Amino acid sequence: MEKTLKELASYVGGDVVGDENIRIKGVMTIDVAGVGHITFVSNKKYVKKLDQTKASAVIVSPKIRVKDKNLLITSNPYLAFAKIMDLMMNPETKFSGKCDDLARIGETAEIGSNVTVYPYVFVGENTKIADNVVLYPGVYIGDDCQIGKDTIIHANTVIYKGTIIGERVTVHSNVVIGCSGYGYAPDGDKYYKIPQVGITVIEDDVDVGANTTINRAVLGETRIKRGTKIDSQVIIAHNVEIGENTLITSQVGIAGTVKIGNHVILAGGSGVAGHVTVGDNVTVGGWSGVVKDLPPGNTYLGTPAIEIERMRRCYIILQKLPEMRETIRNLERKMEKLEKQLEERKE
């Protein structure tokens, strides 16, 4: 596919500086881009590379101006890059809309129109699959589940009994949704497994990355709300509620009965202890540990996670600890010497 720079600017709602008729055949990174490619700059540290790139055009913010370059100017270069790449380099997959003979569909299951079911899929009894759903090979869906329209579930995913998944959800490979949570009651020198009899609900427009696990509730629901994007290798425990349009990055662990607000970002490797509430518009830095409620609207870092400005001061102090230790030792020696002198005078 080829588009003129003018067509691309119209597609993303941007403006052109330079040759609007130059033809673009694809999107490429700024270091590799050549003739016919469009690239982008959304980070200030890459601005210096604009003079070196061989790209035919560059997507930039209104603050950036470069001589002798064809520019597509937009207030959100990263979003424009994503949309253009999706348009030009991510062709829509054509699905058969048929159920393969090697799939096993329960007799009481309800399958909508134009549903594509690949070989070795299992769909349990009383489960409802809406229109235009795609089930890749090896998907297991238990009894009494609901899958909304236009949802895609990739290979080898396991969806336990009673799970509800909304519309336009993407679930990547090897995900487990609705499995039993980790709960045991002490019973002498043993442990008694607490039944997990609730369900898991995934609302519309959620993405779930590969190898992620979302537990069912002990009672009630584990709920992931609309528009939230979950990365690979994440664990979400029982009775967790995650708000709308929240970003959960890889290797995050969320313990039971946690409530996460809307538009929250949990960076890679961070963890949230059980029964904690994280407010709306909170960002938690990578490898941080949340052990108490976090009010809305702030950025937190460290273990335990505290306001980022305070933690930065702590990191600065941490780097100075060797010098501070030596200073304290010197003061202690001086104090000992003064105390000794005072004792000698008393004598």
LINZIQUI-V943911 format. One record per pair of residues at least 24 apart in sequence whose C-alpha atoms are under 7 Angstrom apart, sorted by the first residue. I is the first residue (numbers start at 1). J is the second residue. Records with the same first field share a line. If there is no record, write none. Layout:
I: J ; J
This chain:
1: 25 ; 88
9: 72
12: 80
14: 72 ; 73 ; 74
15: 72 ; 73 ; 74
16: 71 ; 72 ; 73
17: 70 ; 71 ; 72
18: 69 ; 70 ; 71
19: 70
26: 88 ; 89
27: 85
40: 77 ; 81
41: 77
42: 77 ; 78
162: 199
163: 199 ; 200 ; 201
164: 200 ; 201 ; 202
165: 201 ; 202 ; 203
166: 202 ; 203 ; 204
167: 204 ; 205
168: 204 ; 205
169: 204 ; 205 ; 206 ; 207
170: 206 ; 207 ; 208
171: 207 ; 208 ; 209
172: 208 ; 209 ; 210
173: 210 ; 211
174: 210 ; 211
175: 210 ; 211 ; 212 ; 213
176: 212 ; 213 ; 214
177: 213 ; 214 ; 215
178: 214 ; 215 ; 216
179: 215 ; 216
180: 215 ; 216
181: 215 ; 216 ; 237 ; 238
